[in-house]
């Protein structure tokens, strides 16, 4: 408070001194003019002319100083924005490795604080765009690889079928491989379209009340030929639950988790499926005694095209690596979470928690 009062007094004396100097200058200028023309008006007119002259000089000097300092200030501000504009232009051309150095701005004024926040935002945008670009390139590479593999098999065995010396069994074997690879190719493209639709949020999302336990039980029974063929013991515990959700979308989640458990559980293994209510949430859990997932792979299993077991053959247990990505996206659309716990040689447990 005391400092403000002192500053006010200083400003008052500075303004008064400036005005005094301007009016004194006006007095001497008009006096010189009177001497030059050889005529001096009455004292009242002289006082009036000096007052007007002083005001005009004050306005002229203030206007001139304002333009000078404003121009320098604006030039300084423009210079501060040059690196930011340059960075944005490079980002527009696809160079997301650019970063703006904050050391050039200096100072701690409000303007510099705003520019500092702007630089942070530009740098953060560059980082995120760079990550998206890397993901896009990796996605294109993975799609090309996944599609190229079945196409190569189809082309190779189609050429082999042109051999007139093939017997009926060999010809049938090659045709079966072509059919299998064609089905896998169709499944890849179908999943890609499904994932693209989910990510663009163009898919129809129509939640309605229905019996979740009945849906899961029906899907388990639909998979009976698969788990019965491997003599897998199914332990099912489903509480009667009605949920408001998109029935068709959620069925894809349960089917994917069931098929994965059946696929990676050896013969005479065990799969447990449980559904219960926890406060305002519902909890779905599926656990198996399958081959398990190594620790280094568990953080990546929901990534598109990621396959924990690189040695799996495509015609055997190999999938497209999109199923869990689709399942995670659908669960998130329902404001839920999907997680996994696994140990190699012991088994895997997937958990889905959603608002009831």
Secondary structure as UniProt FT lines:
FT   HELIX           2..37
FT   HELIX           43..92
FT   TURN            93..94
FT   TURN            96..97
FT   HELIX           102..104
FT   HELIX           110..160
FT   TURN            161..162
FT   TURN            164..165
FT   HELIX           168..199
FT   TURN            200..201
FT   STRAND          208..211
FT   HELIX           212..222
FT   HELIX           224..229
FT   TURN            230..231
FT   STRAND          233..238
FT   STRAND          242..245
FT   HELIX           247..264
FT   TURN            267..268
FT   STRAND          270..278
FT   TURN            279..280
FT   STRAND          281..288
FT   HELIX           295..298
FT   TURN            299..302
FT   TURN            304..305
FT   TURN            310..311
FT   TURN            314..317
FT   HELIX           323..333
FT   TURN            334..335
FT   STRAND          337..343
FT   TURN            344..346
FT   STRAND          347..355
//
